[in-house]
Amino acid sequence: MCTYYIVGKSINSTVVGGIFCSGGDSKFGFWCDTVTMWCITASLGFIAAFWIKLPVLAVYFVINMDEMVKFLAVYKHFRKYQWVRDLIRDY
């Protein structure tokens, strides 16, 4: 269960924290983390734990899905090359 989380986390950390920030687009990482954590993962985790009453391991799996959801958004944003900014001209 942790292997898919580690793969997603390592790719997302490298791309969001390294590539996007060095390209001048740190806002995308902030919004991507905020939306996936608070709007998707926390809501689904709450529903899985208290409404559906899934076992603890299933709730843990649902909560760790944020990296896979985030991976899709990060990959799409990476392929558009909108994260590339002219940092010298901005200052």
SVG drawing of the C-alpha trace seen along z (x, -y; Angstrom):
<svg xmlns="http://www.w3.org/2000/svg" viewBox="-23 -44 41 47">
<polyline fill="none" stroke="black" stroke-width="0.4" points="0.0,0.0 2.8,-2.4 4.6,-1.7 2.2,-3.7 2.2,-6.5 6.1,-6.6 6.2,-6.6 3.6,-9.4 5.2,-11.4 8.7,-11.2 7.6,-12.3 5.3,-15.1 7.9,-16.4 10.6,-16.5 8.4,-18.2 6.4,-20.6 9.1,-21.5 12.0,-21.4 11.0,-22.0 8.0,-24.3 9.6,-26.4 12.9,-26.8 10.8,-27.7 9.0,-30.4 5.7,-28.8 5.5,-28.1 1.8,-29.1 0.7,-26.0 2.3,-23.7 0.6,-25.6 -2.8,-25.4 -2.3,-21.8 -1.4,-20.8 -4.2,-22.8 -7.0,-21.5 -6.0,-17.9 -5.4,-17.8 -8.4,-19.8 -11.0,-19.4 -10.4,-15.9 -8.4,-13.8 -9.8,-15.1 -13.4,-14.9 -13.0,-11.4 -11.2,-10.3 -14.0,-11.7 -16.7,-10.0 -14.8,-6.7 -14.2,-6.7 -17.4,-8.0 -20.2,-7.5 -19.1,-4.4 -17.2,-3.1 -14.4,-1.4 -11.6,0.4 -8.6,-1.6 -6.4,-0.3 -9.0,-1.2 -9.2,-4.7 -5.4,-5.0 -5.5,-4.0 -8.2,-6.6 -6.2,-9.3 -3.0,-8.4 -4.8,-8.7 -3.9,-12.5 -0.6,-11.8 -2.2,-9.9 -4.8,-12.6 -2.1,-15.3 0.1,-13.3 -2.5,-13.7 -2.7,-17.5 1.1,-17.9 1.7,-15.8 -0.9,-17.8 0.6,-21.2 4.2,-19.9 3.3,-19.0 1.8,-22.4 5.0,-24.2 3.1,-27.1 5.4,-26.8 8.4,-28.2 8.8,-31.9 11.5,-34.4 12.8,-35.0 15.3,-37.7 12.7,-39.8 10.2,-39.5 12.7,-41.3"/>
</svg>
